[in-house]
Amino acid sequence: MRIFGIEIEMVGKTRSMIAKAVHSVVCGKVEHVVDEEDDSLTREDVRAPNGAVWRVADDDSLHAPERLRAELVSPVLTAADLGTLKNVVAAVATSGVRTNPYCGIHVHIGAQDATVEDICRFIDVMLDEEPKLVKDFNCSPRRLRRFAKLMSPNFIRRFKRRRPKTQEELERLWYGRPTDPVRRSDRYHKSRYRGLNLQSYFYRFTIEFRYFDSSLDQNRIEAYVRRCLDIANKARLP
């Protein structure tokens, strides 16, 4: 069963208020969590009765006061959970939270069992799907310039000229240089600012779609997710 996760950026309400809205749907309990390494960083975890955690964390890229900005991070989900996701989004929207031009949505597709050839096949599909996706969802030029750059002509040219056969070759394709465990373990490596983000694959075995402008329209968010799942199915990702 294909798994996914989603991150939804928003502004205008405190993280505790957003967590309360999430809790109204998934129940369980809300936990205020202080970062072990930096006690100035806190988040709200909504732990559902089944153990799934919906996280409401800070995001300093959103150009809003610190107390009024948030990223809602879902637990691992499947298509069967889309109803719950939509209900969570609807509840959050009614809290009065909003989005701004800096807010985005990131969809992660599980790729734990993917081989190098699976990832290459995914790239094959995205060569055709990327321009369609950007057009169909009217992705903002601002996002595509800064946070979700399209595959570069150089990347495409190198991929077509020498299709990776090994993990090392795939990493060289992505980073443009020999493999380096430090880059691979860096969640915030600068290479992540691509609409199709493979840094996420090297870091945590998910393929991340970063193209989407944020929204609190539950049907639009469902459309984002279904499109990503459809692409994964088309690429025959395991």
C-alpha positions as CSV (number, residue, x, y, z in Angstrom):
1,M,0.0,0.0,0.0
2,R,1.5,3.3,-1.1
3,I,2.2,5.7,1.8
4,F,2.6,9.5,1.8
5,G,2.9,12.5,4.1
6,I,2.1,16.1,3.7
7,E,3.4,19.4,5.1
8,I,1.1,22.4,5.0
9,E,2.5,25.9,5.8
10,M,0.2,28.6,7.2
11,V,0.1,31.9,9.2
12,G,-2.2,34.0,11.3
13,K,-2.9,31.8,14.3
14,T,-0.8,30.3,17.1
15,R,0.5,26.8,16.9
16,S,-1.6,25.8,19.9
17,M,-4.8,27.0,18.3
18,I,-4.0,25.1,15.1
19,A,-3.2,22.0,17.2
20,K,-6.6,22.4,19.0
21,A,-8.3,22.4,15.6
22,V,-6.5,19.2,14.6
23,H,-7.4,17.6,17.9
24,S,-11.1,18.3,17.2
25,V,-10.8,15.8,14.4
26,V,-8.3,13.2,15.4
27,C,-8.9,13.3,19.2
28,G,-6.2,11.8,21.5
29,K,-4.1,14.4,23.3
30,V,-2.0,17.5,22.6
31,E,1.6,17.6,23.8
32,H,3.7,20.7,24.1
33,V,7.2,19.6,23.1
34,V,10.5,21.5,23.8
35,D,13.4,20.7,21.5
36,E,16.1,18.7,23.4
37,E,18.9,20.6,21.8
38,D,17.4,24.1,21.6
39,D,14.8,25.0,24.2
40,S,13.8,28.0,22.3
41,L,12.2,25.7,19.7
42,T,8.8,24.2,20.6
43,R,6.0,22.5,18.8
44,E,2.6,21.0,19.4
45,D,2.1,17.3,18.8
46,V,-1.4,15.9,18.5
47,R,-1.2,12.2,19.3
48,A,-4.3,10.4,18.0
49,P,-5.6,7.3,19.8
50,N,-3.9,5.0,17.2
51,G,-0.5,6.6,17.9
52,A,-0.3,8.7,14.8
53,V,1.2,12.1,15.4
54,W,0.1,15.3,13.7
55,R,2.9,17.9,14.3
56,V,2.4,21.7,14.4
57,A,5.9,23.2,14.2
58,D,7.5,26.6,13.6
59,D,8.7,27.6,10.1
60,D,10.9,30.7,9.9
61,S,10.6,31.0,6.1
62,L,7.0,32.2,6.2
63,H,7.5,36.0,6.8
64,A,5.1,36.2,9.8
65,P,5.6,36.8,13.5
66,E,7.1,33.8,15.2
67,R,4.1,33.0,17.2
68,L,1.8,33.3,14.2
69,R,3.4,30.9,11.7
70,A,3.2,27.1,11.5
71,E,3.8,24.0,9.4
72,L,1.3,21.2,9.9
73,V,3.1,17.9,9.4
74,S,0.9,14.8,9.0
75,P,1.8,11.3,10.1
76,V,2.4,8.6,7.5
77,L,-0.9,8.3,5.6
78,T,-2.4,6.2,2.8
79,A,-5.1,6.9,0.3
80,A,-7.6,5.5,2.8
81,D,-6.7,8.4,5.1
82,L,-7.6,11.2,2.7
83,G,-11.0,11.7,4.3
84,T,-9.3,12.3,7.7
85,L,-6.8,14.7,6.0
86,K,-9.6,16.7,4.4
87,N,-11.4,16.9,7.7
88,V,-8.3,18.1,9.5
89,V,-7.7,20.8,6.8
90,A,-11.4,21.9,7.1
91,A,-11.1,22.2,10.9
92,V,-7.9,24.1,10.6
93,A,-9.4,26.5,8.0
94,T,-12.3,27.3,10.3
95,S,-9.9,28.4,13.0
96,G,-9.1,31.5,11.0
97,V,-5.6,30.6,9.9
98,R,-4.6,31.7,6.4
99,T,-1.8,31.4,3.9
100,N,0.5,33.9,2.3
101,P,2.7,33.9,-0.8
102,Y,5.6,32.3,1.1
103,C,3.5,29.4,2.3
104,G,3.8,26.1,0.4
105,I,2.6,22.5,0.5
106,H,5.0,19.6,0.3
107,V,3.9,16.0,-0.5
108,H,6.2,13.1,0.4
109,I,5.8,9.8,-1.3
110,G,7.3,6.8,0.5
111,A,10.3,5.3,-1.4
112,Q,11.9,3.1,1.2
113,D,12.0,0.1,-1.1
114,A,13.0,2.0,-4.3
115,T,16.0,1.0,-6.3
116,V,18.2,3.3,-8.3
117,E,16.4,2.2,-11.5
118,D,13.0,2.9,-9.7
119,I,14.2,6.5,-9.1
120,C,15.4,6.9,-12.7
121,R,12.0,5.7,-13.9
122,F,10.4,8.3,-11.7
123,I,12.6,11.0,-13.3
124,D,11.6,9.7,-16.7
125,V,8.0,10.2,-15.8
126,M,8.6,13.6,-14.3
127,L,10.3,14.8,-17.4
128,D,6.9,14.7,-19.0
129,E,4.7,15.4,-16.0
130,E,6.5,18.3,-14.4
131,P,5.4,21.0,-16.9
132,K,1.8,19.6,-16.9
133,L,1.7,19.6,-13.1
134,V,3.0,23.2,-12.9
135,K,0.4,24.3,-15.5
136,D,-2.5,22.4,-14.1
137,F,-2.1,23.7,-10.6
138,N,-1.0,27.2,-11.7
139,C,2.1,27.0,-9.4
140,S,3.4,30.5,-8.6
141,P,6.5,31.8,-10.4
142,R,7.7,33.0,-7.0
143,R,7.7,29.5,-5.7
144,L,9.3,28.0,-8.8
145,R,12.1,30.6,-8.7
146,R,13.0,30.2,-5.1
147,F,11.6,27.2,-3.2
148,A,10.7,24.7,-6.0
149,K,12.9,25.1,-9.0
150,L,12.2,23.0,-12.0
151,M,14.6,20.3,-13.2
152,S,17.5,22.2,-14.8
153,P,18.5,21.7,-18.4
154,N,21.9,20.6,-17.1
155,F,20.4,18.0,-14.8
156,I,18.2,16.6,-17.6
157,R,21.1,16.6,-20.1
158,R,23.4,14.7,-17.7
159,F,20.6,12.2,-16.8
160,K,19.9,11.4,-20.4
161,R,23.6,11.2,-21.3
162,R,24.4,8.8,-18.5
163,R,21.6,7.1,-16.7
164,P,22.7,6.2,-13.1
165,K,23.2,2.5,-12.4
166,T,24.4,2.8,-8.8
167,Q,23.5,4.8,-5.7
168,E,26.8,6.7,-6.0
169,E,26.0,7.7,-9.6
170,L,22.5,8.8,-8.6
171,E,24.0,11.0,-5.9
172,R,26.5,12.5,-8.3
173,L,23.7,13.3,-10.7
174,W,21.8,15.1,-8.0
175,Y,24.6,16.9,-6.2
176,G,26.7,17.4,-9.3
177,R,29.8,16.0,-7.5
178,P,31.0,12.8,-5.9
179,T,28.9,11.3,-3.1
180,D,29.4,12.7,0.4
181,P,27.8,11.3,3.6
182,V,27.6,14.8,5.1
183,R,25.4,16.1,2.2
184,R,23.3,13.0,2.3
185,S,22.6,13.4,6.0
186,D,21.8,17.1,5.8
187,R,18.0,17.6,6.0
188,Y,18.4,21.2,5.0
189,H,20.9,20.9,2.2
190,K,20.4,23.6,-0.4
191,S,19.7,21.1,-3.1
192,R,16.3,20.5,-1.6
193,Y,14.9,23.7,-3.2
194,R,13.6,21.8,-6.3
195,G,10.0,21.0,-7.2
196,L,11.1,17.3,-7.4
197,N,13.3,17.0,-4.3
198,L,15.6,13.9,-4.3
199,Q,17.6,15.2,-1.3
200,S,14.6,13.9,0.7
201,Y,15.2,10.5,-0.8
202,F,18.8,10.4,0.2
203,Y,18.0,11.8,3.7
204,R,14.8,9.8,4.6
205,F,13.8,7.7,1.6
206,T,10.8,9.8,0.5
207,I,10.4,11.6,-2.8
208,E,9.2,15.1,-2.1
209,F,7.0,17.3,-4.4
210,R,7.5,21.0,-3.4
211,Y,5.8,22.7,-6.4
212,F,2.5,23.5,-4.7
213,D,1.3,26.8,-3.3
214,S,-0.3,26.4,0.1
215,S,-4.0,26.2,0.4
216,L,-6.6,25.5,3.1
217,D,-9.1,24.2,0.5
218,Q,-9.5,20.5,1.3
219,N,-10.4,19.5,-2.2
220,R,-7.4,21.2,-3.7
221,I,-5.1,19.5,-1.2
222,E,-6.7,16.2,-2.1
223,A,-6.0,16.9,-5.7
224,Y,-2.4,17.7,-4.9
225,V,-2.0,14.3,-3.1
226,R,-3.8,12.3,-5.7
227,R,-1.7,13.8,-8.5
228,C,1.5,12.8,-6.7
229,L,0.2,9.3,-6.0
230,D,-0.8,8.9,-9.7
231,I,2.7,9.9,-10.8
232,A,4.2,7.4,-8.4
233,N,1.9,4.7,-9.8
234,K,2.8,5.7,-13.4
235,A,6.5,5.3,-12.5
236,R,5.7,1.9,-10.9
237,L,7.4,3.0,-7.7
238,P,7.4,0.0,-5.3
